[in-house]
């Protein structure tokens, strides 16, 4: 066992694979956006993707600058701890664990539902969604214990095939516009207005989750400084093009006025049914269905790797039990952290199966978008942390990087948070009086307060551990000299 992740195993392309497959382009357009069209009833997702990409690009300048100063698999947690203080860092780590776990386990729901429908339609086989979800769970659990570059290679193959299919669909859709002419209605402000605008923007944030993953793998990256920066901005650019272009192309061929009703009737099959209507080769649509499933599987694996590295970082710094801060000697993978995340996934699948809850809406869409809200909170807190961190010491960074871009990002993110919380019922597609509109967002407040209290308890009872909160790989060396009972005074 070791307290360090495997070094120098991931290049720029490998890190981008983790980012893009967490975002899963085919899954976003083929499952998330189609479900959102039906649940929210707003068509302006292409414009929403462009707007959120602009805000996230502003955020990324300061985020990448922080990654140059702090190399830590905990990323958000580490940056918030160093910028806003250790108690807020621990609170942020608890929020991160909840958010990423929600997004990861939500994918089991859409995988099971999509594959169950496909088996029924193609082979007249009736297989329960949760049986298929457990098959994916087992695959992810095994892969999570292997060498990180093995995961990267698997993701690379899946992503390449996925992007090819998405591009083919885009060409087919734009070549067959509804009514005979191409429209840009879904890029106009009128397509993204009203009380549901916050719901659309949070859904778009959910789609982009993964772009921020590069610093999470910084300890395992070659030339971490340049790799993280390149992977972050390139990943964001590729996602923006794929999401905006494909959702717009789909609206062109279906017709903006028909999107909501068609999505309500067909759900995740909308994109594939539409493509099948224009293509003479049915096998291409069958391949696309298969790649949707591999896209979901790749996303689940990528999120699993992100969750386990956050858990590893917290275990290494004794915020969580030390057993989570160890890696397997042969693979360099965080074994206990990986197994813990697998247990969480298993419990959720079993709970939903026993309760008989809808895996598509209640597991995939509700958990996924609520997870996206949590990431939105973390991005906002990190933007503030960047300003505070470099405000104390510029460290050679220019004003645009450490002040102007983070402040502009804060303004945009604050607006999205306000709209999202004010209209959360629209996001979930429930009645305005439903308790879920405040219960799900409140979960982040609960875990954040728990994190604050836990940090204060650490400061009082385990000051040696509190002192290394947010230090990353340096924490192991410091703790090695204090685990024998040293209780030196600490600040903050």
Secondary structure, DSSP 4 states (H G I P E B T S, - for coil): -BSSPPPS-B-HHHHHHHHHHHH-HHHIIIIIIHHHHHHH---THHHHHHHHHHHHHHHHHHHHHHHHH---TTTHHHHHHHHH-HHHHHHHHHHHHHHHHHHHHHHHHHHHHHHHHHHHHHH-----HHHHHHHHHHHHHHHTTS-HHHHHHHHHHHHHHHHHHHHHHHHHHHHS-GGGS---GGGSGGGS-STTHHHHHHHHHHHHTTGGGGGGGGGGBTTHHHHHHHHHHHHHHHHHHHHHHHHHHHHHHH-GGGHHHHHHHHGGGHHHHHHHHH-S-HHHHHHHHHHHHHHHHHHHHHHHHHHHHHHHHHHHTTSS-GGGG-B-TTT---HHHHHHHHHHHHHHHHHHHHHT--IIIIIIIHHHHHHHHHHHHHHHHHHHHHHHHHHH--TT--HIIIIIHHHHHHHHHHHHHHHHHHTHHHHHT--TT-THHHHHHHHHHHHHHHHHHHHHHHHHH-HHHHTTTT-TTHHHHHHHTTTTT-------
